[in-house]
Amino acid sequence: MTMSSPNEKTPLPPPLDLSGWRKLPTLLMIIGGILSLIGLLKNPQEFGYSWLLAFVFFYTIAVGAVFLILVHHLTDAGWSVGIRRFNEHLASLLRWPLLVLFLPIVLLAPKIYSWLKIDPATDNTVAAKLPVFTYPGFIITSGIFFAIWWILTSRLCSLSLQQDKTGAASLTHKLRFNSGWGIVAFALTLTFSGVLWVKALQHEWFSAMYGVYFFASSIWITLATVYIIAVVLQRQRILTPVLQKNYFYFIGVLFFAFTVFQAYIEFAQYFVVWNANMPTETFYYLIRENGNWWWLSLILIVGHFLVPFFVLLPVSVKSNCKVIVPVCLWAWVMHAADLGFNMLPALHNNGYPLKWIWLPVGCLLFMGGFLSRIFVKKFNSHPPYPQRDPRLLEAMGVNANVVADLTEAPAAGGQR
C-alpha cells in the first residue's frame, strides 16, 4: 500500500486471511501464563519487576489512546474520526482489564519498591513523600488513578455510542466538555502514575522532566500501535469509508514528531542531570553504565531514535505501509527495552542477568494475549467507526456543502 502523494487513489491489496490468527491470543496467554507462573515460583521479586514492566508497556498504549481521543474532540479533527472508535476500545482497557493486571503489583509492592522497607525517620527522601510513600498510600493513590480513568473513559465511550444512535448535537458538546476536564486529568494522572510506578523504583533520584518523558513515550508507542491497527482494518475493508490514504500520512507525521520529541526530552534530562553533577541525580545514570546496561543504552540511541528518525524522514514514506508497519513493530521492541532500561537497573545495578530474559517476555505475552482478546471482543460488539460524528463527511472526503446543495435542489425545482 504505497502512494506518491497524500490524496492519490490506489487500489487496496486483497484482504488478509486472519482465520489462523484467531487462536493466537489464547496461545499467547497459555505460553505467557506458564512462563510467568514459573518465574513467580522461582523468584517473586524478579517476577514482580517483570510483571510491572509488562503492565506499564500496555498501560502506556491505553493511556496514549485516551490522549488521542481527547485531542480529537478538543480540536474538532476530521481525519481522526476513522481511528476514534478503536482508540476508545484501547482506552477502555484502563478500566477493569488493567485494574485486574495491577493487583499482582499491589501484592508484590514490598518486594518491588525499596522505600516500603525504609523507616521514614531514617531517610529524608522517604519522609518528604509521606503519606504516599506508605503501603496504604500506594494503594489509595493508585486507586485514585484508576477511578479517574474509569470515569473519564466510561463517559467518552458511552457518549460516543449514544451519538451513534441519535447524532444529537448535545452529545458532541458533552464529549467536548468531558475532553476539557479530561485533558487536565490526563496530564495529572499520567505524570503522577509514571512517577509513582516507574520513577519511584529509585526513589532517591530527582527529575523534573520525567513526567514529560513518560508522556512522550506513551504517545509514541500508541501511535505505532494505532498505525498497525489502522492498516489491518483498512486492508480488511472495515474502515475504508472513513480512512483515506492521506490519513496514514497524518498518523505517520505524528509518529515522526514524537520520535523526535521523546528523544529530545530524554537527552535533555540526561544533559541537565549530568551537567548539574549532583550525586543525588547522577547515580541514576552511573548505574546504567555498568555491565550490559551500557550496551542497551547504545542500542536505544540507535534503535529508539536514529533508525525511526531516518526511516520516517522522507515525506512519501510516512504513508507507505510496507515501510512504516515494520518500524511500528520495531517500536514495540524498543519501547519494551526502554522501559527495561528505566526499571530493571533498580534491581540489577551491575547489568541485567540474561538468564531471566524469558520472564519479562512471558509477562508481555500473557498480558498481550489477555488484553487483545478483550479488545477484539469490544471491537466486534460495536460499529467499527462513529456513525453520526459531525465530522463524518469530512472523514469520508465528502464536501458537506455540495451534499447540502444537492439535497436542496429538488425542493427548489418543485417550487418553480
Stockholm file with secondary structure:
# STOCKHOLM 1.0

chainA/1-416         MTMSSPNEKTPLPPPLDLSGWRKLPTLLMIIGGILSLIGLLKNPQEFGYSWLLAFVFFYTIAVGAVFLILVHHLTDAGWSVGIRRFNEHLASLLRWPLLVLFLPIVLLAPKIYSWLKIDPATDNTVAAKLPVFTYPGFIITSGIFFAIWWILTSRLCSLSLQQDKTGAASLTHKLRFNSGWGIVAFALTLTFSGVLWVKALQHEWFSAMYGVYFFASSIWITLATVYIIAVVLQRQRILTPVLQKNYFYFIGVLFFAFTVFQAYIEFAQYFVVWNANMPTETFYYLIRENGNWWWLSLILIVGHFLVPFFVLLPVSVKSNCKVIVPVCLWAWVMHAADLGFNMLPALHNNGYPLKWIWLPVGCLLFMGGFLSRIFVKKFNSHPPYPQRDPRLLEAMGVNANVVADLTEAPAAGGQR
#=GR chainA/1-416 SS CCCSSTTCCCCCCCCCCCGGGTTHHHHHHHHHHHHHHHHHHHCHHHHHHHHHHHHHHHHHHHHHHHHHHHHHHHHTCSTTHHHHHHHHHHHHTTTHHHHHHHHHHHHHHHHHCGGGGSCGGGCHHHHTTTTTSSHHHHHHHHHHHHHHHHHHHHHHHHHHHHHHHHCCHHHHHHHHHHHHHHHHHHHHHHHHHHHHHTGGGGTTCCCTTHHHHHHHHHHHHHHHHHHHHHHHHHHTTSSTTTCCHHHHHHHHHHHHHHHHHHHHHHHHHHHHHHHHTCHHHHHHHHHTTSTHHHHHHHHHIIIIIIHHHHHHCSTGGGGCHHHHHHHHHHHHHHHHHHHHHHHGGGTCTTCCCGGGTHHHHHHHHHHHHHHHHHHHHHHHTSCSSCSSCTTHHHHTTCCHHHHHHHHHHHHHHHHC
#=GC SS_cons         CCCSSTTCCCCCCCCCCCGGGTTHHHHHHHHHHHHHHHHHHHCHHHHHHHHHHHHHHHHHHHHHHHHHHHHHHHHTCSTTHHHHHHHHHHHHTTTHHHHHHHHHHHHHHHHHCGGGGSCGGGCHHHHTTTTTSSHHHHHHHHHHHHHHHHHHHHHHHHHHHHHHHHCCHHHHHHHHHHHHHHHHHHHHHHHHHHHHHTGGGGTTCCCTTHHHHHHHHHHHHHHHHHHHHHHHHHHTTSSTTTCCHHHHHHHHHHHHHHHHHHHHHHHHHHHHHHHHTCHHHHHHHHHTTSTHHHHHHHHHIIIIIIHHHHHHCSTGGGGCHHHHHHHHHHHHHHHHHHHHHHHGGGTCTTCCCGGGTHHHHHHHHHHHHHHHHHHHHHHHTSCSSCSSCTTHHHHTTCCHHHHHHHHHHHHHHHHC
//
